[in-house]
Amino acid sequence: MKLDLYARHKKEYAAPRTPAVVTIGAAKYLVAAGRGDPNGPAFGAAVGALYGVGAVMAFARAHGLRPHGRHHEIYLSDPRRAAPARLRTILRHPVR
């Protein structure tokens, strides 16, 4: 089942034709926070990571699971020795 936040919360996502104050309900968000050029490679990588997390959440929902707890990172390569393109990490997301 696809989760369409725009359809569910259209008043919160659609821009009105004139300036307006909107009240947004409490929610949890995935965020890419940082500094620097939003068109640079670091920002692109952060946004790509958010898409990856979204795919994991969609997969879990499709299989009747839901996230439970914090993710675990397992570093397979040493950043002091490996080139950035060769770094490998396993992300595990606990589910119920």
Backbone as CSV, one residue per row, in Angstrom:
resi,resn,N_x,N_y,N_z,CA_x,CA_y,CA_z,C_x,C_y,C_z
1,MET,0.836,-1.176,0.000,0.000,0.000,0.000,0.880,1.239,0.000
2,LYS,0.662,2.120,-0.943,1.453,3.335,-1.066,0.977,4.368,-0.050
3,LEU,1.926,5.010,0.611,1.619,6.078,1.552,1.813,7.399,0.828
4,ASP,0.737,8.110,0.573,0.794,9.382,-0.145,0.528,10.510,0.851
5,LEU,1.600,11.083,1.387,1.448,12.140,2.386,0.819,13.394,1.804
6,TYR,1.092,13.670,0.532,0.492,14.844,-0.097,-1.028,14.710,-0.110
7,ALA,-1.521,13.548,-0.503,-2.971,13.348,-0.552,-3.572,13.376,0.851
8,ARG,-2.876,12.797,1.798,-3.389,12.719,3.170,-3.366,14.066,3.876
9,HIS,-2.357,14.891,3.593,-2.176,16.178,4.290,-2.051,17.321,3.287
10,LYS,-2.968,17.365,2.334,-2.852,18.325,1.238,-2.731,19.776,1.723
11,LYS,-3.466,20.157,2.751,-3.408,21.536,3.249,-2.023,21.885,3.791
12,GLU,-1.292,20.882,4.277,0.034,21.132,4.828,1.113,21.159,3.748
13,TYR,0.872,20.513,2.611,1.886,20.409,1.566,1.652,21.344,0.385
14,ALA,0.409,21.706,0.129,0.105,22.554,-1.025,0.357,24.011,-0.663
15,ALA,0.998,24.743,-1.546,1.266,26.158,-1.317,0.024,26.973,-1.691
16,PRO,-0.482,27.792,-0.770,-1.635,28.622,-1.109,-1.226,29.757,-2.059
17,ARG,-2.195,30.343,-2.729,-1.911,31.442,-3.663,-1.488,32.720,-2.931
18,THR,-1.902,32.865,-1.690,-1.518,34.032,-0.902,-0.848,33.547,0.383
19,PRO,0.001,34.379,0.999,0.650,33.967,2.247,-0.392,33.621,3.311
20,ALA,-0.092,32.580,4.074,-1.033,32.138,5.105,-0.267,31.447,6.217
21,VAL,-0.835,31.480,7.398,-0.292,30.744,8.531,-0.988,29.386,8.542
22,VAL,-0.207,28.312,8.616,-0.784,26.973,8.650,-0.375,26.287,9.943
23,THR,-1.229,25.445,10.441,-0.937,24.645,11.618,-0.675,23.227,11.140
24,ILE,0.471,22.701,11.511,0.859,21.358,11.094,0.871,20.473,12.324
25,GLY,0.257,19.327,12.207,0.193,18.393,13.318,1.563,17.804,13.654
26,ALA,1.645,17.212,14.822,2.896,16.581,15.256,3.250,15.438,14.311
27,ALA,4.525,15.324,14.005,4.984,14.273,13.101,6.457,14.013,13.332
28,LYS,6.903,12.848,12.881,8.325,12.517,12.907,8.815,12.566,11.475
29,TYR,9.999,13.117,11.272,10.530,13.283,9.937,11.934,12.713,9.827
30,LEU,12.278,12.268,8.647,13.662,11.945,8.329,14.260,13.220,7.760
31,VAL,15.442,13.577,8.198,16.024,14.847,7.803,17.461,14.654,7.345
32,ALA,17.813,15.361,6.292,19.208,15.456,5.884,19.688,16.826,6.358
33,ALA,20.474,16.857,7.418,20.947,18.112,7.983,22.420,18.290,7.656
34,GLY,22.823,19.512,7.449,24.231,19.743,7.177,24.481,21.144,6.677
35,ARG,25.676,21.362,6.184,26.072,22.673,5.673,26.696,22.498,4.312
36,GLY,26.759,23.601,3.598,27.435,23.544,2.310,26.485,23.710,1.142
37,ASP,26.997,23.434,-0.023,26.282,23.624,-1.279,25.172,22.582,-1.436
38,PRO,23.898,23.022,-1.524,22.820,22.051,-1.702,22.853,21.351,-3.055
39,ASN,23.686,21.837,-3.969,23.843,21.179,-5.264,25.097,20.309,-5.310
40,GLY,25.791,20.218,-4.190,27.045,19.466,-4.149,26.833,17.988,-3.898
41,PRO,27.907,17.218,-3.994,27.815,15.765,-3.835,27.405,15.319,-2.429
42,ALA,27.779,16.069,-1.395,27.429,15.660,-0.028,25.917,15.704,0.169
43,PHE,25.285,16.760,-0.346,23.833,16.862,-0.221,23.152,15.759,-1.022
44,GLY,23.647,15.503,-2.219,23.091,14.431,-3.041,23.169,13.086,-2.347
45,ALA,24.278,12.839,-1.670,24.442,11.575,-0.944,23.457,11.494,0.223
46,ALA,23.258,12.619,0.919,22.323,12.632,2.053,20.897,12.364,1.582
47,VAL,20.495,12.995,0.494,19.149,12.770,-0.048,19.016,11.326,-0.520
48,GLY,20.062,10.805,-1.136,20.045,9.407,-1.555,19.863,8.469,-0.377
49,ALA,20.482,8.793,0.747,20.331,7.971,1.949,18.890,7.997,2.445
50,LEU,18.234,9.160,2.363,16.842,9.239,2.781,15.958,8.358,1.905
51,TYR,16.224,8.339,0.601,15.454,7.467,-0.284,15.672,6.003,0.094
52,GLY,16.894,5.666,0.454,17.178,4.295,0.878,16.399,3.917,2.128
53,VAL,16.360,4.814,3.099,15.605,4.556,4.332,14.118,4.429,4.002
54,GLY,13.630,5.281,3.111,12.227,5.199,2.698,11.908,3.865,2.052
55,ALA,12.831,3.357,1.247,12.626,2.054,0.600,12.568,0.938,1.638
56,VAL,13.416,1.024,2.660,13.403,0.016,3.731,12.064,0.052,4.467
57,MET,11.577,1.250,4.764,10.301,1.372,5.468,9.157,0.822,4.614
58,ALA,9.163,1.114,3.331,8.125,0.604,2.432,8.179,-0.922,2.362
59,PHE,9.379,-1.478,2.283,9.551,-2.929,2.253,8.993,-3.553,3.528
60,ALA,9.321,-2.952,4.671,8.853,-3.476,5.952,7.324,-3.462,6.007
61,ARG,6.718,-2.337,5.625,5.252,-2.245,5.626,4.625,-3.292,4.715
62,ALA,5.219,-3.492,3.547,4.685,-4.458,2.581,4.711,-5.880,3.130
63,HIS,5.585,-6.133,4.104,5.693,-7.469,4.685,5.103,-7.540,6.095
64,GLY,4.240,-6.577,6.412,3.551,-6.594,7.703,4.441,-6.279,8.886
65,LEU,5.558,-5.621,8.654,6.494,-5.277,9.735,6.481,-3.783,9.962
66,ARG,6.971,-3.384,11.115,7.145,-1.958,11.356,8.470,-1.738,12.074
67,PRO,9.103,-0.611,11.819,10.397,-0.337,12.451,10.281,-0.341,13.972
68,HIS,11.328,-0.806,14.618,11.345,-0.887,16.081,12.760,-0.589,16.560
69,GLY,12.955,0.566,17.139,14.274,0.916,17.659,15.168,1.580,16.621
70,ARG,16.390,1.784,17.027,17.361,2.478,16.185,18.073,1.510,15.250
71,HIS,18.529,2.058,14.137,19.258,1.212,13.194,20.670,0.932,13.713
72,HIS,21.297,-0.083,13.162,22.666,-0.463,13.521,23.524,-0.311,12.274
73,GLU,24.702,0.222,12.437,25.644,0.365,11.324,26.822,-0.573,11.545
74,ILE,27.136,-1.364,10.537,28.279,-2.275,10.594,29.236,-1.865,9.484
75,TYR,30.390,-1.369,9.869,31.367,-0.878,8.891,32.240,-2.030,8.414
76,LEU,32.179,-2.316,7.132,32.949,-3.412,6.556,34.325,-2.971,6.084
77,SER,34.507,-1.681,5.907,35.806,-1.174,5.460,36.263,-0.051,6.382
78,ASP,37.538,0.168,6.412,38.147,1.168,7.279,38.314,2.474,6.504
79,PRO,37.628,3.551,6.905,37.730,4.808,6.163,39.133,5.410,6.162
80,ARG,39.981,4.949,7.072,41.369,5.434,7.079,42.195,4.773,5.991
81,ARG,41.716,3.628,5.479,42.495,2.870,4.494,41.833,2.747,3.134
82,ALA,40.517,2.807,3.077,39.807,2.580,1.816,39.436,3.907,1.152
83,ALA,39.443,3.919,-0.156,38.996,5.095,-0.916,37.496,5.276,-0.664
84,PRO,36.995,6.520,-0.666,35.569,6.752,-0.405,34.631,5.908,-1.269
85,ALA,34.958,5.705,-2.523,34.097,4.923,-3.419,34.064,3.440,-3.041
86,ARG,35.016,2.995,-2.235,35.090,1.575,-1.870,34.607,1.305,-0.447
87,LEU,34.138,2.341,0.255,33.629,2.144,1.612,32.339,1.337,1.569
88,ARG,32.191,0.392,2.464,31.006,-0.458,2.515,30.481,-0.502,3.951
89,THR,29.168,-0.338,4.079,28.506,-0.351,5.377,27.214,-1.132,5.266
90,ILE,26.914,-1.942,6.264,25.622,-2.625,6.354,24.772,-1.835,7.342
91,LEU,23.548,-1.492,6.933,22.594,-0.849,7.823,21.517,-1.869,8.164
92,ARG,21.310,-2.102,9.445,20.263,-3.029,9.872,19.209,-2.243,10.628
93,HIS,17.953,-2.411,10.236,16.839,-1.738,10.884,16.008,-2.780,11.631
94,PRO,15.961,-2.727,12.964,15.126,-3.674,13.702,13.647,-3.471,13.349
95,VAL,12.913,-4.567,13.242,11.483,-4.507,12.927,10.725,-5.452,13.837
96,ARG,9.418,-5.270,13.908,8.538,-6.182,14.652,7.490,-6.694,13.703
